[in-house]
Amino acid sequence: MDSNHRYILSIPLNVDNLDNIPDGVLWEDIKFEDFMITKGDYNNLFPLFCQFDKPLGSIIDEYEEEEIPASKIQAAIEMTEKYAATAPSEVRASTEKLLAAFRRAKELGKPIEFFF
C-alpha cells in the first residue's frame, strides 16, 4: 500500500449530497469539513464498517468512496457506540474519532463521505 494513502471522512457543507450537486456548482466549489483517521484506525474500525454494509446500504473499503446519508447517521452513531462498548481501549480511541465525525454530520443534518 502507498504510504501516502489517506483516510478522510468528509462532510459536504454547501451541498446536500455528492450525487445531486446543483447545476452551476463545480466540484472545486464544494466546501468540506474533514476528519482524518489513520491506517491503524481503519484496521480497528474495519469490522464495524462491515457491520454497516446492509443496514446502512454502504460498502466502506480501501480505495473506495462511499456515503452514509444524513437520514442514516443516527443509526451509524448507535452502531458505533455499541461496537465501542465491548472493544479494547485502542479500538475505542478509533471509534471516538469516527463518532466525532458522525456527531458533527448529525448536527449539520448532512451526509458523511468516506474517501479511502
C-alpha positions as CSV (number, residue, x, y, z in Angstrom):
1,M,0.0,0.0,0.0
2,D,1.1,3.5,-0.7
3,S,2.5,5.2,2.4
4,N,0.7,8.4,1.4
5,H,-2.7,6.7,1.4
6,R,-5.2,8.9,3.3
7,Y,-8.4,8.0,5.2
8,I,-10.7,11.0,5.1
9,L,-14.2,11.4,6.5
10,S,-15.8,14.5,4.9
11,I,-19.0,16.4,5.4
12,P,-20.1,18.4,2.4
13,L,-21.1,21.8,3.9
14,N,-22.7,23.6,1.0
15,V,-24.5,20.7,-0.9
16,D,-26.9,18.1,0.4
17,N,-25.1,15.2,-1.1
18,L,-22.5,14.5,-3.8
19,D,-24.9,12.5,-6.0
20,N,-27.1,15.6,-6.6
21,I,-24.7,18.5,-7.0
22,P,-26.8,21.5,-8.1
23,D,-26.4,22.9,-11.6
24,G,-23.7,25.5,-11.7
25,V,-21.8,24.2,-8.6
26,L,-18.4,22.9,-9.5
27,W,-16.6,20.2,-7.5
28,E,-14.0,22.8,-6.6
29,D,-16.8,25.0,-5.1
30,I,-17.9,22.4,-2.6
31,K,-16.8,23.1,0.9
32,F,-15.9,20.1,3.2
33,E,-15.3,19.7,6.9
34,D,-12.7,16.9,7.1
35,F,-11.9,14.3,9.8
36,M,-8.8,12.1,9.4
37,I,-8.2,8.6,10.6
38,T,-5.0,6.6,10.4
39,K,-4.3,3.2,8.8
40,G,-4.5,1.8,12.4
41,D,-7.9,3.4,13.0
42,Y,-9.1,2.0,9.7
43,N,-7.9,-1.5,10.7
44,N,-9.6,-1.2,14.1
45,L,-12.8,0.0,12.5
46,F,-13.0,-2.3,9.5
47,P,-15.2,-4.9,11.4
48,L,-17.6,-2.1,12.2
49,F,-17.6,-0.9,8.6
50,C,-18.6,-4.4,7.5
51,Q,-21.5,-4.2,10.0
52,F,-22.6,-1.0,8.3
53,D,-23.0,-2.8,4.9
54,K,-26.6,-4.0,5.0
55,P,-28.3,-1.7,7.5
56,L,-26.8,1.5,6.1
57,G,-26.5,0.4,2.4
58,S,-22.8,1.0,2.3
59,I,-19.6,-0.8,1.4
60,I,-16.8,1.0,3.1
61,D,-13.4,-0.2,2.0
62,E,-10.0,1.0,1.0
63,Y,-9.7,2.7,-2.4
64,E,-13.4,3.3,-2.4
65,E,-15.7,6.3,-2.0
66,E,-18.9,5.8,0.0
67,E,-21.6,7.9,1.6
68,I,-23.7,7.5,4.6
69,P,-26.7,9.7,4.0
70,A,-27.9,12.2,6.7
71,S,-31.0,10.0,7.3
72,K,-28.8,7.1,8.4
73,I,-26.3,9.0,10.6
74,Q,-28.2,8.3,13.8
75,A,-28.1,4.6,13.1
76,A,-24.4,4.8,12.4
77,I,-23.8,6.5,15.7
78,E,-25.8,3.8,17.6
79,M,-23.9,1.0,15.8
80,T,-20.6,2.7,16.6
81,E,-21.4,3.2,20.2
82,K,-22.4,-0.4,20.6
83,Y,-19.2,-1.5,18.8
84,A,-17.1,0.7,21.2
85,A,-18.9,-0.6,24.3
86,T,-17.2,-4.0,24.1
87,A,-14.0,-3.1,22.3
88,P,-10.4,-2.8,23.7
89,S,-9.2,0.7,24.6
90,E,-7.2,1.1,21.3
91,V,-10.3,0.4,19.3
92,R,-12.4,2.7,21.4
93,A,-9.9,5.5,20.7
94,S,-10.6,4.9,16.9
95,T,-14.3,4.8,17.4
96,E,-14.2,8.2,19.2
97,K,-12.7,9.7,16.0
98,L,-15.5,8.2,13.9
99,L,-18.1,9.3,16.4
100,A,-16.8,12.9,16.3
101,A,-17.4,13.0,12.6
102,F,-20.8,11.3,12.8
103,R,-22.0,13.7,15.5
104,R,-20.9,16.7,13.5
105,A,-22.7,15.4,10.4
106,K,-25.8,14.8,12.5
107,E,-25.5,18.4,14.0
108,L,-25.4,19.8,10.5
109,G,-28.0,17.4,9.0
110,K,-25.5,16.3,6.3
111,P,-24.2,13.0,5.0
112,I,-20.7,11.8,5.6
113,E,-18.4,10.9,2.8
114,F,-15.7,8.2,3.2
115,F,-12.7,8.9,0.9
116,F,-10.4,6.0,1.5
